[in-house]
């Protein structure tokens, strides 16, 4: 994701529980609390910057776990997901997920607002092998689903399939949702396929759902799904669609959280 917003010293709006009880957290606490496998902080990140960033990331991930109704350690995807902060990257890039190393990377000065989007990419990658039978070498579950790969029989997998269908298909499941058609139109405008990639459509739907929730607001976790240029051009699910997506997301993650809490 791209953005002109940057800086750890901005006052990112947040409304939510005080998980840290006013205490500062370091990146090691972030790693341990949320179950990440590996952690790398860039050599040019100062101690002060690391402290500011760790607090922001801790609160954002805690808010995400709260919204998904899952144990915090779920977000590390059974320690298969690595976290990197301030390790370099392209100017203006907020964050990215690197499938080759299974790393969620946040930029030092431009990492805000993209965490929910990129976490979905990591989840989409991780869940592919749990949702589908071995088959074609497709990295993301959303791609495999549209390719009609065989699904492993499991009640949670049925719920995840329902979530994918809710985002990408009409109510009767027979046609592409208008959200997909709008994404294709955006691709035509920019002259390349990006917005209509299944994993990108799912990530935008997920972050739009996160930002639509009223009980928690966190501008470091997610931003731009309502007032950005992409939003104005129809690049996110509309309000009616989000209501259905809300039911599907909670219908999947709530029982997942219950299963992981046993």
N, C-alpha and C positions, 0 to 999 in steps of 0.2 A: 504494500500500500504506500501511496505517496502523500506527502503533506508538507506545507510550509510552516506548520506549527513546530516549535522546538523549545528546548530549555527545561532543565530540571527545576529551575527556580520559579517557574510559573505557579500560580495558585490554582491548581486543578480542582474544579468543583467536585465535591463528594458529599453525599448524604447517606449514612449507613452506620451500622454498629461500630463501636470502638473495640475491635478485636484485640488490639495491642495494649489496651488499658493505659494509653498515653505513653507507653514505653517504645523506644526506638528498636528496630529490628535490623539485623544484617542479612546479607545474602545467604549465609549458611543457614540461618533460621528459615529463610524462604525455601531453600532446598529441602530441608528436613520436614517442615510443616506440610508442604504440598507434594512431597514424594518424588521430586526430580531425581534422575539418576546421576547426572553430572552438572557441574557448575563452572563457568568461566566468567571472570570479570576482567575487562580490558586493562592493560598495563597503564594506559593513560587516564584511567578513571581515578580521581583523587579520593581520599578517604571521606571527605565531606560529600562529594558527589555520590559515592557508593552508599552512604547512609541515607541520603535523600531518596535515591532511587529504590533502595531496598524497602523503605517504608511505603512508597507509592506502589511498588509491585506487590508487596505483601497485602496491602489493603485491597488492591484490585483483584487479586486471586481469591482472597477471602470472600469478597463480594460475589465473585463468579460462583464459587462453591455454594454460597448461601442461596443464590438464585436457582442453581441447578438442584439444590437439595441433596447434595452428595457430600461424603466426608472430604475434607480438604485434600487429603493425600491422593484422592482420585485424579486430581488434575495432572499429576506427574505420570499418569498412564502406566502404573505398575513399574515405576522407575525406568521406563524405556525412553522418556522424554528428558532431554537435556536443556539447560537454561544458560544463555549467554547474554551478557550485558556489556555494551560499550566496546565490543571487540572489532569494530570497523564495519565498513559497508559503504553503500553508495550514498552520496549526499542527497538529503531530502527523503530518504526511505525511513518510514517509521519503524517497521519491524518486518521480520520475515520468518518463515518456517523452512528449514533446510531438510528435506526428506532423507538425503543421503546420510546425514549424521543424526537425524531425529532431534534437531536442535531448534528451540524457540529463541530467536535472537532479537534483542531489543537494542535500538540505537541509543547512545548516551543523550544526544540532544534532539532526537526526533522520535522517541519511542512511544509517545503518548497517543492514546485513542485507538490503537490497533491491536491491543492484546487479545480481546475477545475474538476478533477476526482470525488472527493467527493461531490461537489455541484451537479453533475449530479445524483448521488445516491439519494440525497435529493429531487431533482426535480422528479425523476423517482417514488419515493415513494409518493410525494405530488399529482402528476398528475393522479395517478391510479384511484382515486375516481371521478375525473373530466372527465376522458376518457371513463371509463367503467360503465356499469350498475351494480347494486349490484349483487354479485355472490359469487364465491368461495373466501375464505380468502387468497388471494394472495397479498403480500405487494406491489410489484413493477409493474408498468405499462408494462414494457418489458416482465415480466413473464406472466402477464394476456394476453398480445397480442399473445404470442406464444401458450397460452392455448385456443385461439379462444373465449375469453369471449365477450359478446355482447357489442358493442361500442355505446355510447350516440351520437345521431345525432347532429353534429355541424361542421361547416366548418373548424374550427381550429383543431378539432379532426381528420378530414380527412387528414389534413396536417401532423399531428403528426404520424398517421398511416403510411403515406408515408415515413416519416423519419425512422421509425422502419424498414420498408420493405427495404429501401435503404441500411441500414447497414447490415441487416441479410439475405437478399435474393438476388438471381440473378436478373438481369434486368427484366426478364420475370415474376418474382415472383413465379416461380415454384420449385426452388431448393434452398438449403442452399448456401449462398455465400462462396467463398473460404476462406474468413476471418473467418467464422464459423468453417470450416474444419481445418484451421490452429490452431484455439483456442482449438479444441478437441485434436489435436495432442500434443499441449503443456500440456494439462491435462494428457495425457498418459505418458509424460516424467516425470512429477512431482508426478504421482501416486494418484492424487485426482482431483475431479471436482472443478475447480475454474475459469480458464480462459474462459471456454465455458458457464458459467452462463450468461443468457441474460443481467442481469443488469451490469455485469462486461464487457461484450463485448460492450454494449452501452456506458459505462463510458469511456472505452479506446478509442472508436471511437470519443467521444466528446472531450476528452482532446487532442487527435491527431489533431482534427480539430482546436482547439484553438491554438496549437503550430504551425500549418501550416500557420496561417494567418500572412501576411507580414507587415501589417500596425501597429501592436503592438506586442512587445515581452516582456514577463515578466516571468523570471525564478522562481519567487515565486508562480506564478499562475499555471504554468505547466512546466514540464521538463521530459526528459527521453523517449519521444515517437519516437525519431529518432536514438539515439546512445546507448540506453540501451541494455542489454542482451535480454530482452523480445522483443525489437524492431528487433534485429538481427535475432531472431528466428521466426519472422512473427506474433508477437502478436498484431500488430496494422494494421489498413487498409493501403493498399499501396497507392501510389500517385494517380493513376487513380480512385481508389475507393473514396479517399478523395475529389476529384473534384465533384463527385456526392453527397457525403455527405454534402459538402459545400452548394450546391443548396438546398438540403432538409432542412438543419438546418436554413438557412436564409429564406427559404420559409415558415417555421413555426414561428420562433421567430420574424421576422419583422412585420407581421400582428398582432401578439400577443402584441408587443410593441405599435403599433398604437392603438389597442383597449384599452390598459391600459392608454394611454396618453390622451384619450378623456375626 
